[in-house]
Amino acid sequence: MASRKVIVFGPTGAVGSATARTAAELEATVVLAMRDPSKPIHGLDAEAEKQGKFERVQADLTKPDTVRDAVTTTGAKHAFIYLAHGAPDHMKATIEALKAGGIELVVFLSSFTSQGDLAAIPPNDIIAYMHAQVEIVLQEVFGADQFVAVRPGSFASNTVLYKAGLAKGEVKVFGPDALVDNIVPEDIGRVCGTVLAKGPQDERRAIYLYGPELLSQMECVKILAKALGKSPKLEIADEQEALKMFVEERGLPPFLAKYMVEQSGKTAADKSLVFGYPIKEEDLPNVEQYSGRRATTFEEWAEQNKQLFLS
């Protein structure tokens, strides 16, 4: 039986790379669709790429014609996509190009902030709204059964926000009791790659992914400090200090920094909120359920990624 041919847009990103490598491990032939096909791909060296079932093609999700051409010329049937900033009409032309090119299933990297009635999410709920609009378009173009929205929680890599403070020995934490789940991009990619290669494993078309446990933001800083062998002074940041950190350390535009500060300070007595959004305890094991491997703990991630905070 011939292997399934899939196309991964954005394979140079952490999630895209893991998605591509996982799909190849599951015997799919993987098309790596990139703006610049000469760029290196994390975790995939030239020798491994030659030995595996990979091919590269030029494509840009903000340019629908290149998307249709990439799908048509390669014959891929399943596609992995992400929210492409700069694409008009909530990526509708791009999604129509996927359909026209012959794609039968789309795996979309969405967000756990997309919850409930997607059409009712207001534009000022920025991250949720942007992802929800793409999901709505996918349903219009492909129908409810021909796409899967993978909705990960708060990325472990968001904690790079504390890099400067850890280096100086004084870390200011906004919303110290607010919870985060610290999902690891590699785990997200394993789930996306599995669904991409094998197709949907059950009737769910929206898969929430979280790290294996919820930690307070202060606990995260302490775990990072321990991994780095540091004993920083820990203080609580006010709203203005938090805004400055999101803009200067994370490089976010002011409007998005304001949104992040508003959300990251929200807590709940029953400890059911992550960045102000409710999560369900039964979704915490989903990484293992859909990829066959347990989710990476934040302690493990911190040990594996110390260089992010030292460089």
Buried (B, 14 or more C-beta within 10 A) or exposed (E): EEBBBBBBBBBBBBBBBBBBBBBBBBEBBBBBBBBEEEEEBBBBEEEEBEEBBBBBBBBBBBBBEBBBBBBBEBEBBBBBBBBBEEBEEBBBBBBBBBBBBBBBBBBBBBBBBBBEEBEEBEEEBBBBBBBBBBBBBBBEBBEEEBBBBBBBBBBBBBBBBBBBBBBEEEBBBBBBEBBBBBBBBBBBBBBBBBBBBBBBEEEEBBBBBBBBBBBBBBBBBBBBBEBBEEEBEBEEBEEEBBBBBBBEBBEBEEEBBBBBBBBBBBBEEEEBBBBBBEBEEEBBEBBBBBBEBEBBBBBBBBEBBEEBBEE
